[in-house]
Amino acid sequence: MSTDIVIEPLTARAFAPFGEVLETEGAPDKIINAGLCGRWHDRATLDILDGQPGISLFRSESRALPYRLEMVERHLLGSQAFVPMSHDPFLVIVAPDAGGSPGTPRAFRTEPGQAINIARNTWHGVLTPLHAPGLFAVIDRIGEGANLEEYWFDQPWMVRNA
């Protein structure tokens, strides 16, 4: 038996308890390069303990809906920013902490041009692109030490469209 999670649109307000939405809303903070480029400056809080920030490239197989959520993870020593390298939407699944284990998960669908930064120590699903190629730049902690905790649900959740 599974419980359903209805996918929500990704907005900065709805996602705030879990991290930051990175997007080009509003006017740029600066105009640079002889007026040819807008810069939305310093949009993510990189929260890194005992390590350094690094940029990695991930390629993940695309997933279909409904999506069966069986496990979430968190990184106690660093935030993780996921920047898609295509304009395809992807799922972002997060859960509040409930005394050391995940509470009720929530699922968000990005819009083209949106990226996310998941706050340090936040329960989240694995990278879940909805379309190939599933290519992302990921900015996260690089360093020694245990930075991954997984939680497997007793009963899976099914992530569905509304």
Backbone as a printed PyTorch tensor [residue, N CA C, xyz], in Angstrom:
tensor([[[  0.8430,  -1.1800,   0.0000],
         [  0.0000,   0.0000,   0.0000],
         [  0.8830,   1.2360,   0.0000]],

        [[  0.4740,   2.2560,  -0.7410],
         [  1.2500,   3.4880,  -0.8050],
         [  0.3350,   4.6820,  -0.5470]],

        [[  0.9370,   5.7950,  -0.2380],
         [  0.2310,   7.0470,  -0.0330],
         [  0.6330,   8.0000,  -1.1360]],

        [[ -0.3230,   8.8030,  -1.6170],
         [ -0.0530,   9.7150,  -2.7240],
         [  0.5210,  11.0410,  -2.2600]],

        [[  1.4000,  11.5820,  -3.0780],
         [  1.9130,  12.9400,  -2.9510],
         [  1.5370,  13.6400,  -4.2450]],

        [[  0.8270,  14.7580,  -4.1570],
         [  0.4390,  15.5190,  -5.3380],
         [  1.5210,  16.5470,  -5.6350]],

        [[  1.9580,  16.5950,  -6.8780],
         [  3.0230,  17.5090,  -7.2880],
         [  2.5240,  18.9500,  -7.2440]],

        [[  3.3350,  19.8260,  -6.6500],
         [  3.0460,  21.2560,  -6.5510],
         [  3.9650,  22.0190,  -7.5060]],

        [[  3.5330,  23.2150,  -7.9500],
         [  4.4750,  24.0530,  -8.6900],
         [  5.5710,  24.5440,  -7.7470]],

        [[  6.7630,  24.7100,  -8.2700],
         [  7.8840,  25.1770,  -7.4620],
         [  7.8480,  26.6990,  -7.3740]],

        [[  7.6420,  27.2110,  -6.1570],
         [  7.7150,  28.6460,  -5.9110],
         [  8.6860,  28.8870,  -4.7630]],

        [[  9.2750,  30.0690,  -4.7320],
         [ 10.2300,  30.3970,  -3.6780],
         [  9.5690,  30.3120,  -2.3010]],

        [[  8.3530,  30.7580,  -2.1990],
         [  7.6470,  30.7570,  -0.9100],
         [  7.3790,  29.3260,  -0.4260]],

        [[  6.8630,  28.4690,  -1.3080],
         [  6.5370,  27.0980,  -0.9090],
         [  7.7900,  26.2980,  -0.5730]],

        [[  8.8940,  26.5820,  -1.2580],
         [ 10.1230,  25.8170,  -1.0800],
         [ 11.0180,  26.3630,   0.0410]],

        [[ 10.7230,  27.5400,   0.5690],
         [ 11.5840,  28.2080,   1.5500],
         [ 11.9670,  27.3470,   2.7580]],

        [[ 11.0930,  26.4950,   3.2990],
         [ 11.5300,  25.6840,   4.4400],
         [ 12.6240,  24.6600,   4.0970]],

        [[ 12.8450,  24.4160,   2.8140],
         [ 13.7640,  23.3620,   2.3880],
         [ 15.0150,  23.8890,   1.6850]],

        [[ 15.0120,  25.1590,   1.2850],
         [ 16.1420,  25.7170,   0.5550],
         [ 15.7140,  26.8960,  -0.2850]],

        [[ 16.3830,  27.0750,  -1.4060],
         [ 16.1640,  28.2520,  -2.2470],
         [ 15.8520,  27.8440,  -3.6790]],

        [[ 14.9610,  28.6110,  -4.3100],
         [ 14.7060,  28.4720,  -5.7410],
         [ 15.6230,  29.4700,  -6.4370]],

        [[ 16.3630,  28.9950,  -7.4230],
         [ 17.2810,  29.8570,  -8.1660],
         [ 16.6410,  30.1340,  -9.5150]],

        [[ 16.3330,  31.3900,  -9.7750],
         [ 15.6820,  31.7680, -11.0250],
         [ 15.9370,  33.2360, -11.3130]],

        [[ 15.5730,  33.6550, -12.4850],
         [ 15.8130,  35.0350, -12.9180],
         [ 14.5140,  35.8420, -12.8440]],

        [[ 13.8880,  35.8450, -11.6740],
         [ 12.6740,  36.6450, -11.4670],
         [ 13.0500,  38.1090, -11.2870]],

        [[ 12.2360,  38.9930, -11.8430],
         [ 12.4750,  40.4200, -11.6830],
         [ 13.6700,  40.8970, -12.4790]],

        [[ 14.0100,  42.1460, -12.2430],
         [ 15.1370,  42.7630, -12.9480],
         [ 16.4580,  42.2340, -12.3830]],

        [[ 17.4960,  42.1540, -13.2160],
         [ 18.8050,  41.7250, -12.7100],
         [ 19.3420,  42.7010, -11.6740]],

        [[ 20.2150,  42.2070, -10.7970],
         [ 20.8560,  43.0510,  -9.7970],
         [ 21.8640,  44.0020, -10.4360]],

        [[ 22.5000,  43.5200, -11.5010],
         [ 23.5290,  44.3130, -12.1920],
         [ 23.4230,  44.0560, -13.6810]],

        [[ 23.7990,  45.0580, -14.4530],
         [ 23.9740,  44.9020, -15.8960],
         [ 25.4720,  44.9790, -16.1400]],

        [[ 26.0120,  43.9550, -16.8150],
         [ 27.4610,  43.8660, -17.0070],
         [ 27.7620,  43.6220, -18.4860]],

        [[ 29.0300,  43.4680, -18.8000],
         [ 29.4950,  43.1660, -20.1580],
         [ 28.9820,  44.1800, -21.1800]],

        [[ 29.2660,  45.4190, -20.8810],
         [ 28.8910,  46.5300, -21.7750],
         [ 27.3860,  46.5580, -22.0360]],

        [[ 26.6020,  46.2300, -20.9920],
         [ 25.1520,  46.3060, -21.1120],
         [ 24.5000,  45.1180, -21.7950]],

        [[ 25.2690,  44.0680, -22.0890],
         [ 24.7370,  42.9230, -22.8320],
         [ 24.3370,  41.7370, -21.9540]],

        [[ 24.5550,  41.8530, -20.6300],
         [ 24.2980,  40.7100, -19.7520],
         [ 23.7210,  41.1770, -18.4230]],

        [[ 22.6440,  40.5170, -18.0060],
         [ 22.0870,  40.7680, -16.6790],
         [ 22.6350,  39.7450, -15.6970]],

        [[ 22.9560,  40.2050, -14.4870],
         [ 23.4780,  39.3110, -13.4520],
         [ 22.5410,  39.3320, -12.2490]],

        [[ 21.9930,  38.1640, -11.9190],
         [ 21.2370,  37.9790, -10.6890],
         [ 22.2500,  37.4430,  -9.6920]],

        [[ 22.7140,  38.2950,  -8.7960],
         [ 23.9150,  38.0880,  -7.9990],
         [ 23.6470,  37.2860,  -6.7260]],

        [[ 24.5250,  36.3400,  -6.4340],
         [ 24.6070,  35.6350,  -5.1570],
         [ 23.2490,  35.0640,  -4.7310]],

        [[ 22.6830,  34.1760,  -5.5290],
         [ 21.3240,  33.6580,  -5.3230],
         [ 21.2380,  32.4180,  -4.4470]],

        [[ 22.3490,  31.7900,  -4.0940],
         [ 22.2980,  30.5690,  -3.2930],
         [ 23.1870,  30.6910,  -2.0650]],

        [[ 22.7070,  30.1580,  -0.9560],
         [ 23.4800,  30.1080,   0.2700],
         [ 24.2190,  28.7790,   0.2980]],

        [[ 25.5030,  28.8050,  -0.0200],
         [ 26.3130,  27.5890,   0.0370],
         [ 26.7170,  27.3770,   1.4950]],

        [[ 26.1950,  26.3380,   2.0970],
         [ 26.4020,  26.0440,   3.5130],
         [ 27.2410,  24.7780,   3.6070]],

        [[ 28.5440,  24.9540,   3.7910],
         [ 29.5050,  23.8590,   3.7480],
         [ 30.2400,  23.7750,   5.0750]],

        [[ 30.2250,  22.5820,   5.7000],
         [ 31.0010,  22.3430,   6.9100],
         [ 32.1590,  21.4170,   6.5750]],

        [[ 33.3310,  21.7140,   7.0810],
         [ 34.4800,  20.8210,   7.0070],
         [ 34.7250,  20.2760,   5.5980]],

        [[ 34.8580,  21.1480,   4.6510],
         [ 35.1140,  20.7720,   3.2640],
         [ 35.1690,  22.0280,   2.4240]],

        [[ 34.9780,  21.8570,   1.1460],
         [ 34.9760,  23.0120,   0.2440],
         [ 33.8740,  22.8310,  -0.7930]],

        [[ 33.3430,  23.9170,  -1.3460],
         [ 32.3540,  23.7690,  -2.4120],
         [ 33.0240,  23.2990,  -3.6970]],

        [[ 32.3100,  22.4650,  -4.4330],
         [ 32.7970,  21.9750,  -5.7120],
         [ 31.6540,  21.9030,  -6.7060]],

        [[ 31.9980,  21.8670,  -7.9790],
         [ 31.0070,  21.7350,  -9.0450],
         [ 31.2360,  20.3890,  -9.7200]],

        [[ 30.1880,  19.5760,  -9.7350],
         [ 30.2260,  18.2660, -10.3950],
         [ 29.1420,  18.2300, -11.4550]],

        [[ 29.2580,  17.3140, -12.3980],
         [ 28.2240,  17.1070, -13.4070],
         [ 27.5790,  15.7560, -13.1550]],

        [[ 26.2430,  15.7320, -13.1660],
         [ 25.4820,  14.4980, -12.9560],
         [ 24.6650,  14.2250, -14.2070]],

        [[ 24.5550,  12.9570, -14.5880],
         [ 23.6210,  12.5490, -15.6340],
         [ 22.7530,  11.4500, -15.0420]],

        [[ 21.4570,  11.7010, -14.9470],
         [ 20.5320,  10.7610, -14.3300],
         [ 19.4920,  10.3060, -15.3380]],

        [[ 19.1140,   9.0470, -15.2560],
         [ 18.0450,   8.5510, -16.1140],
         [ 16.7480,   9.2810, -15.7720]],

        [[ 15.9440,   9.5440, -16.8050],
         [ 14.6700,  10.2200, -16.5660],
         [ 13.6940,   9.2510, -15.9200]],

        [[ 12.7340,   9.8090, -15.1920],
         [ 11.7260,   9.0220, -14.4880],
         [ 10.3530,   9.3260, -15.0690]],

        [[  9.4280,   8.4110, -14.8910],
         [  8.0500,   8.5740, -15.3610],
         [  7.1240,   8.7510, -14.1590]],

        [[  5.9930,   9.3900, -14.4170],
         [  4.9510,   9.5280, -13.3980],
         [  3.8880,   8.4690, -13.6220]],

        [[  3.2570,   7.9670, -12.6060],
         [  3.5750,   8.2630, -11.2040],
         [  4.9470,   7.6920, -10.8240]],

        [[  5.5740,   8.3670,  -9.8810],
         [  6.9140,   8.0030,  -9.4350],
         [  6.8260,   7.3890,  -8.0380]],

        [[  7.4600,   6.2630,  -7.8620],
         [  7.4400,   5.5510,  -6.5780],
         [  8.6110,   6.0380,  -5.7170]],

        [[  8.2930,   6.7080,  -4.6290],
         [  9.3010,   7.2450,  -3.7110],
         [  9.4810,   6.2560,  -2.5580]],

        [[ 10.6510,   5.6590,  -2.5000],
         [ 10.9340,   4.6770,  -1.4580],
         [ 11.9780,   5.1450,  -0.4560]],

        [[ 12.7790,   6.1490,  -0.8450],
         [ 13.9000,   6.5580,  -0.0250],
         [ 14.1500,   8.0470,  -0.1850]],

        [[ 14.5670,   8.6740,   0.9050],
         [ 15.0750,  10.0420,   0.8580],
         [ 16.4390,  10.0370,   1.5480]],

        [[ 17.1630,  11.1150,   1.3370],
         [ 18.4900,  11.2420,   1.9300],
         [ 18.6880,  12.6710,   2.3950]],

        [[ 19.7330,  12.8650,   3.1770],
         [ 20.1250,  14.2260,   3.5630],
         [ 21.6320,  14.2710,   3.7150]],

        [[ 22.1390,  15.4890,   3.6390],
         [ 23.5830,  15.7220,   3.7230],
         [ 23.8210,  16.6580,   4.9030]],

        [[ 24.4020,  16.1220,   5.9560],
         [ 24.5630,  16.8680,   7.1890],
         [ 25.6650,  17.9180,   7.1270]],

        [[ 26.5720,  17.7910,   6.1490],
         [ 27.7330,  18.6850,   6.1050],
         [ 27.7060,  19.6920,   4.9560]],

        [[ 26.6360,  19.7000,   4.1490],
         [ 26.6380,  20.6700,   3.0560],
         [ 25.3240,  20.7500,   2.3040]],

        [[ 25.0420,  21.9350,   1.8130],
         [ 23.8950,  22.1570,   0.9340],
         [ 24.2020,  21.5610,  -0.4380]],

        [[ 23.1670,  21.4470,  -1.2670],
         [ 23.3370,  20.9400,  -2.6370],
         [ 22.4940,  21.7770,  -3.5820]],

        [[ 23.1380,  22.3710,  -4.5740],
         [ 22.4280,  23.1090,  -5.6160],
         [ 22.3970,  22.2600,  -6.8770]],

        [[ 21.2060,  22.1430,  -7.4770],
         [ 21.0080,  21.3850,  -8.7170],
         [ 20.6070,  22.3570,  -9.8130]],

        [[ 21.4520,  22.4790, -10.8220],
         [ 21.2350,  23.4040, -11.9290],
         [ 21.0960,  22.5810, -13.2070]],

        [[ 19.8690,  22.4920, -13.7440],
         [ 19.7010,  21.6860, -14.9560],
         [ 20.4480,  22.2960, -16.1300]],

        [[ 20.9790,  21.4420, -16.9900],
         [ 21.6890,  21.9110, -18.1730],
         [ 20.8190,  21.7680, -19.4170]],

        [[ 19.4940,  21.7650, -19.1960],
         [ 18.4930,  21.8000, -20.2580],
         [ 17.3030,  22.5870, -19.7120]],

        [[ 16.3300,  22.8490, -20.5510],
         [ 15.1410,  23.5830, -20.1020],
         [ 13.9960,  22.6580, -19.7310]],

        [[ 14.2920,  21.4040, -19.4470],
         [ 13.2570,  20.4410, -19.1010],
         [ 12.9410,  20.5000, -17.6070]],

        [[ 11.6720,  20.2900, -17.2350],
         [ 11.3300,  20.2660, -15.8130],
         [ 11.8750,  19.0200, -15.1280]],

        [[ 12.0340,  19.1250, -13.8170],
         [ 12.4110,  17.9680, -13.0140],
         [ 11.6420,  18.0150, -11.7040]],

        [[ 11.5680,  16.8830, -11.0340],
         [ 10.8960,  16.8120,  -9.7410],
         [ 11.8760,  17.1250,  -8.6320]],

        [[ 11.3960,  17.8160,  -7.6200],
         [ 12.1510,  18.0760,  -6.4050],
         [ 11.2910,  17.5380,  -5.2660]],

        [[ 11.7890,  16.5450,  -4.5700],
         [ 11.0540,  15.9340,  -3.4710],
         [ 11.8150,  16.2190,  -2.1820]],

        [[ 11.1250,  16.7760,  -1.2030],
         [ 11.7310,  17.1560,   0.0640],
         [ 10.7910,  16.7640,   1.1990]],

        [[ 11.3310,  16.6990,   2.4040],
         [ 10.5130,  16.3980,   3.5750],
         [ 11.0800,  17.1450,   4.7770]],

        [[ 10.2030,  17.6320,   5.6470],
         [ 10.7010,  18.2500,   6.8750],
         [ 11.2790,  17.1850,   7.7980]],

        [[ 12.1400,  17.6040,   8.7010],
         [ 12.6700,  16.6760,   9.6840],
         [ 11.6380,  16.5060,  10.7960]],

        [[ 11.4170,  15.2710,  11.2070],
         [ 10.4760,  14.9630,  12.2840],
         [ 11.2190,  14.1470,  13.3370]],

        [[ 12.0370,  14.8200,  14.1160],
         [ 12.7600,  14.1430,  15.1810],
         [ 13.8260,  13.1830,  14.7150]],

        [[ 14.5110,  13.5180,  13.6150],
         [ 15.6030,  12.6860,  13.1130],
         [ 15.2320,  11.7880,  11.9570]],

        [[ 13.9590,  11.7630,  11.6010],
         [ 13.5270,  11.0320,  10.4140],
         [ 12.6430,  11.9670,   9.5880]],

        [[ 12.3930,  11.6280,   8.3270],
         [ 11.6130,  12.5350,   7.4870],
         [ 10.1330,  12.5340,   7.8610]],

        [[  9.5400,  13.7330,   7.8010],
         [  8.0960,  13.8660,   7.9320],
         [  7.4440,  13.6060,   6.5810]],

        [[  6.2400,  14.1110,   6.3900],
         [  5.4960,  13.8980,   5.1530],
         [  6.1960,  14.5860,   3.9810]],

        [[  6.5590,  13.8320,   2.9470],
         [  7.2440,  14.4330,   1.7890],
         [  6.3290,  15.3610,   0.9970]],

        [[  6.9780,  16.2920,   0.3030],
         [  6.3170,  17.1710,  -0.6610],
         [  7.0780,  17.0600,  -1.9690]],

        [[  6.3520,  17.2200,  -3.0780],
         [  6.9740,  17.1360,  -4.4050],
         [  6.6700,  18.4070,  -5.1710]],

        [[  7.6750,  18.9500,  -5.8260],
         [  7.5570,  20.1600,  -6.6300],
         [  8.0370,  19.8610,  -8.0420]],

        [[  7.4100,  20.5020,  -9.0210],
         [  7.8650,  20.4160, -10.4090],
         [  8.4480,  21.7770, -10.7790]],

        [[  9.6780,  21.7540, -11.3010],
         [ 10.3060,  22.9980, -11.7290],
         [  9.7140,  23.4580, -13.0560]],

        [[  9.9230,  24.7140, -13.3380],
         [  9.6210,  25.3060, -14.6400],
         [ 10.9490,  25.5010, -15.3710]],

        [[ 10.9260,  25.6060, -16.6940],
         [ 12.1760,  25.8940, -17.4100],
         [ 12.8560,  27.1390, -16.8390]],

        [[ 14.1420,  27.0420, -16.6330],
         [ 14.9140,  28.1670, -16.1010],
         [ 15.0270,  28.1750, -14.5890]],

        [[ 14.4160,  27.2260, -13.8920],
         [ 14.5340,  27.1700, -12.4370],
         [ 15.5710,  26.1260, -12.0280]],

        [[ 16.2920,  26.4410, -10.9610],
         [ 17.2120,  25.5280, -10.3130],
         [ 16.9020,  25.5940,  -8.8240]],

        [[ 17.4950,  24.7040,  -8.0510],
         [ 17.2290,  24.7170,  -6.6110],
         [ 18.5140,  24.5230,  -5.8270]],

        [[ 18.4920,  25.0370,  -4.6090],
         [ 19.5640,  24.8120,  -3.6500],
         [ 18.9110,  24.2130,  -2.4090]],

        [[ 19.1870,  22.9460,  -2.1420],
         [ 18.6150,  22.2670,  -0.9880],
         [ 19.4880,  22.5610,   0.2240]],

        [[ 18.8560,  23.0500,   1.2890],
         [ 19.5750,  23.4290,   2.4950],
         [ 20.2560,  22.2210,   3.1340]],

        [[ 21.3630,  22.4880,   3.7840],
         [ 22.0860,  21.4500,   4.5230],
         [ 21.1440,  20.7870,   5.5130]],

        [[ 21.2530,  19.4580,   5.6470],
         [ 20.4910,  18.6640,   6.6040],
         [ 18.9970,  18.5470,   6.2550]],

        [[ 18.6340,  18.7680,   5.0000],
         [ 17.2410,  18.6600,   4.5570],
         [ 17.0200,  17.3200,   3.8700]],

        [[ 15.9950,  16.5960,   4.3030],
         [ 15.6240,  15.3360,   3.6480],
         [ 15.1590,  15.6270,   2.2340]],

        [[ 15.6490,  14.8460,   1.2550],
         [ 15.2490,  15.0630,  -0.1320],
         [ 15.3520,  13.7610,  -0.9230]],

        [[ 14.5750,  13.7060,  -1.9930],
         [ 14.6470,  12.5710,  -2.8940],
         [ 15.8800,  12.6510,  -3.7640]],

        [[ 16.1360,  11.5900,  -4.4890],
         [ 17.2650,  11.5650,  -5.4190],
         [ 16.9460,  12.4360,  -6.6340]],

        [[ 17.9460,  12.7180,  -7.4230],
         [ 17.7730,  13.5110,  -8.6410],
         [ 16.7300,  12.8390,  -9.5290]],

        [[ 15.6960,  13.5960,  -9.9060],
         [ 14.5430,  13.0080, -10.5940],
         [ 14.1600,  13.8210, -11.8320]],

        [[ 14.9520,  13.7330, -12.9070],
         [ 14.5590,  14.4160, -14.1450],
         [ 13.3440,  13.7270, -14.7610]],

        [[ 12.5090,  14.5070, -15.4200],
         [ 11.3270,  13.9650, -16.0910],
         [ 11.5590,  13.7440, -17.5800]],

        [[ 12.6940,  14.2350, -18.0980],
         [ 13.0320,  14.0920, -19.5110],
         [ 14.5320,  13.8520, -19.6420]],

        [[ 14.9150,  13.1210, -20.6700],
         [ 16.3310,  12.9650, -20.9880],
         [ 16.8360,  14.2880, -21.5690]],

        [[ 18.0700,  14.6840, -21.3630],
         [ 19.1840,  13.8390, -20.9710],
         [ 19.4290,  13.7620, -19.4660]],

        [[ 18.7270,  14.5210, -18.6360],
         [ 18.9440,  14.4450, -17.1970],
         [ 20.3110,  14.9200, -16.7710]],

        [[ 20.8240,  15.9600, -17.4270],
         [ 22.1700,  16.4700, -17.1660],
         [ 22.0830,  17.7120, -16.2740]],

        [[ 22.8520,  17.6890, -15.1790],
         [ 22.8160,  18.7600, -14.1800],
         [ 24.2200,  19.1400, -13.7530]],

        [[ 24.4150,  20.4180, -13.4520],
         [ 25.5770,  20.8670, -12.6960],
         [ 25.1360,  20.8700, -11.2320]],

        [[ 25.9690,  20.2870, -10.3780],
         [ 25.6430,  20.1990,  -8.9580],
         [ 26.7620,  20.8670,  -8.1730]],

        [[ 26.3770,  21.8260,  -7.3400],
         [ 27.3350,  22.5310,  -6.4920],
         [ 27.1000,  22.0360,  -5.0810]],

        [[ 28.0870,  21.3410,  -4.5220],
         [ 27.9210,  20.8000,  -3.1830],
         [ 29.2670,  20.6310,  -2.4990]],

        [[ 29.2460,  20.0410,  -1.3140],
         [ 30.4270,  19.8740,  -0.4840],
         [ 31.3180,  18.7650,  -1.0330]],

        [[ 32.6040,  19.0660,  -1.1070],
         [ 33.6240,  18.0970,  -1.4560],
         [ 34.5280,  17.9620,  -0.2300]],

        [[ 34.6690,  16.7540,   0.2660],
         [ 35.5320,  16.5620,   1.4320],
         [ 35.3250,  15.2090,   2.0690]],

        [[ 36.1840,  14.9050,   3.0200],
         [ 36.1110,  13.6380,   3.7570],
         [ 34.9760,  13.7050,   4.7670]],

        [[ 34.6150,  12.5360,   5.2820],
         [ 33.6180,  12.4690,   6.3410],
         [ 32.2730,  11.9730,   5.8570]],

        [[ 31.4460,  11.5640,   6.8100],
         [ 30.1160,  11.0200,   6.5180],
         [ 29.1440,  12.1640,   6.2610]],

        [[ 28.7730,  12.3380,   4.9980],
         [ 27.8910,  13.4340,   4.6110],
         [ 26.5920,  12.9240,   4.0110]],

        [[ 26.3010,  11.6460,   4.1260],
         [ 25.0930,  11.0830,   3.5330],
         [ 24.3710,  10.2150,   4.5450]],

        [[ 23.0820,  10.5120,   4.7350],
         [ 22.2100,   9.6680,   5.5520],
         [ 20.9960,   9.3310,   4.7020]],

        [[ 20.6650,   8.0540,   4.6030],
         [ 19.4990,   7.6040,   3.8360],
         [ 18.4030,   7.1370,   4.7860]],

        [[ 17.1530,   7.3130,   4.3320],
         [ 16.0000,   6.8120,   5.0820],
         [ 15.0770,   6.1040,   4.1060]],

        [[ 14.8130,   4.8170,   4.3580],
         [ 13.9270,   4.0110,   3.5270],
         [ 12.5670,   3.9410,   4.2110]],

        [[ 11.5180,   4.3340,   3.4970],
         [ 10.1660,   4.3210,   4.0510],
         [  9.6580,   2.8860,   4.1940]],

        [[  8.8870,   2.6300,   5.2390],
         [  8.2390,   1.3290,   5.4140],
         [  7.2220,   1.0820,   4.2990]],

        [[  6.5140,   2.1310,   3.9250],
         [  5.5480,   2.0810,   2.8280],
         [  5.9690,   3.1290,   1.8050]],

        [[  5.9810,   2.8070,   0.5180],
         [  6.3640,   3.7980,  -0.4930],
         [  5.2930,   4.8850,  -0.6460]],

        [[  5.7070,   6.0000,  -1.1690],
         [  4.8190,   7.1010,  -1.5350],
         [  4.7340,   7.0990,  -3.0590]],

        [[  3.5920,   7.4630,  -3.6140],
         [  3.4300,   7.6040,  -5.0480],
         [  3.2700,   9.0810,  -5.3820]],

        [[  4.1790,   9.5980,  -6.1910],
         [  4.1580,  11.0050,  -6.5890],
         [  3.3730,  11.0990,  -7.8870]],

        [[  2.3200,  11.9250,  -7.8610],
         [  1.3930,  12.0140,  -8.9970],
         [  1.0850,  13.4640,  -9.3420]],

        [[  0.6530,  13.6560, -10.5840],
         [  0.0910,  14.9460, -10.9830],
         [ -1.2180,  15.1690, -10.2420]],

        [[ -1.6210,  16.4120, -10.1310],
         [ -2.8870,  16.7500,  -9.4550],
         [ -4.0690,  16.1600, -10.2000]]])
